[in-house]
Amino acid sequence: MALEKAMRGNAAEAKPPPLRLSALRPEDARALGVRPACRLTRGADTLVLAGGGAALARVDGGLRRIPQAGAVDATGAFFRDPAIAISVGAPDPRLGEGSAGVTLSGAGSEPPQKTDGVWSCAG
């Protein structure tokens, strides 16, 4: 019985689930406020829209507008707010097509989540 009481006080802290990108809805694009200059897609799904100094993404189901924190062009982009960072690295389009690597990081201790897709920019 004493051991049971002692163990109750030492319960391991539950780790938060990893952050996940999900598909944007067609109506989400209005929240960007400008026509998107770049987008990240996977199959028929759009995961990230970028333009006007920010990115739009659905993170864990919630729509997030994340400020631009680095250059945004055809080879990638970086966006960060106090809770989330999204980093996109894509091959130089002058060298041919290829998958873009995407890293989604949170402010906590959870490991970054990595995925891939196609990063494309207008013009």
N, C-alpha and C positions, 0 to 999 in steps of 0.2 A: 504494500500500500504506500509506504513512504517513497519507494522508487517511482511508483506511478505519479505521485504528486510532483516529484522532482523533474520527471520527464516532461510533464505538461508545461512547465516553465521554460523548457529549452526547445520548443518547437522550432524547426527550421523556417526561416522566412521564405515565403513563396516568391519566386522570381516572376517578374512581369512577363507576359507573353511577348515574343518578338514582334516588332512593328512589321506591318505588311502593306504593300501597295495593292490597290484594287482598281478596277476599271472606272474611269470617269464616266459620268452620265452625260448625254448630249446637252442638257441644260446647264451643266457645271461651267461650261466655257464662258458664260456671261460673267461669272465672278472674277475672271481675269481682268476685265475692263478694257482690253485691247484685243486686236486680232493676234492669235498666237504666232510667234516667229519660229518656234521650234516645238517638236513634240516627240514623246517617247511612246512607241507602240509595241505591242506584243500580240501577234495575230491580228484579230479584228478589234482588239481593245486598245484604247488610248489610256496610258498610265500617268503621263505628265504632259502638261502644256506649259510653255514658257513664253513670256513676252512682257513688256512694260516694267522690267525690273523685278519680276517675280515668277514663281512657278505655281501651278495648281496641281494638287495631287490628292487622291483619296488615300489616307493613311488610317488603317484600322477602321475603315468605313466612314470616317469623318472627312469632309472636304477641308483642305488646308491651303492657305495662300502663304507661300514661303518666300521671303525676300531673296533676291539674287545676291550671292556673296562672292562671285568671281565671274570671269568671262563666260559668255554664252555664245557659242558658235557651232558650226557643223561638226567639230571634233569633241564637243562635250559642254558641260555646264556644272556649276556648283551653286546650291541654294542652302540657306541655313536660317533657322529661327532658334530661339532659346531651347526648344525641345526636340527639333528634328533637323537633320542634314541629309540632303540628297546630292550625290555626286554621280555624274554621267561621264563616261569616257568612251568615245567612239573613234573608229578608224578615220583617218583623213579621207574624205570622199574623193579626192583626186587620185587616190591609190586604189580605189575600188570599194565595193560594199563589204560590210561585215557587221557582226553583232556589236551592240553597245553594251558595256558593262555598267550596271547601276548598283550603287551602294546606298542603303537607307540606314541611317544611324540615329539613335535616340540619345538623350542627354544622360540617361542612366548607365548602368553597367552591363546592360544586355549586349550581346555581340551584334555587330552590324549584319544586316540582311543583304544578301547579294542576289541579283537577278540579271537577266539580260533582255534585250529588246532591240528595236530599230530606232535610232535617233536621227531625226531629219529636220532640216531648217529650210525655210522659204528663201529663195534668192540665192 
